[in-house]
Amino acid sequence: MKVIQLHKDEPTLIKSAAKGNREAQHLLFELHAPKMLSVCRYYIKDVQHAEEAMLNGFFKVFSNLNNFRADGSFEGWIRRIMVRESISFLRRQKEVEFPVEDFENVNEYSDDINTSVEVAQIQQLIDALPEGYKMVFVMYAIEGYKHHEIADMLKITEGTSKSQLFKARKMLQERLQELNKNTGYGIK
């Protein structure tokens, strides 16, 4: 029997996994699960719930592997599935509310905060945002979605997306200022 090192050739690994090869599916899962858990964790505060969303997302990945057309990266394709699964999870939990607002020209915020805040503290600050603010902030600032894409995915208007982002940034700035004041770090 010829042994093929599948993990070094992702396209071959994807084809094998699409045919139901459990070892190939396992290798794909092992390769992408840590990053995808981080993606789910951006949206879902509780790690166990983020894991649940990630596992549901991987179920969808493997169920729809034949639909992957290699137009973009495989990781990007999985990432989109994880984002949608995280949003669906939050909707099922009824944890997301978007106040009906439509500000077309919400562009004024300051990027002038210099801090010495740890990544874990930033994640805590993001987690403390209201779910709607958090979701739009993560999709825009971390995932790189455009407002029209966010609006489509969340079934809101572009103006609401912009408003939610504006309010999330403002709230994060205020909390960073407070954190810096309490820890003795100055804001420039």
Buried (B, 14 or more C-beta within 10 A) or exposed (E): EEEEEBBEEBEBBBBBBBEEBEEBBEBBBEBBBEEBBBBBBBBBBEEEBBBBBBBBBBEBBBEEBEEBEEEEEBEEBBBBBBBBBBBBBBEEEEBBEBEEBEBEEBEEBEEEEEBEBEEEBBBBBBBEBBBBBBBBBBBBBEBEBEBEBBBEBBEBBBBBBBBBBBBBBBBBBEBBEEBBEEEEBEEE
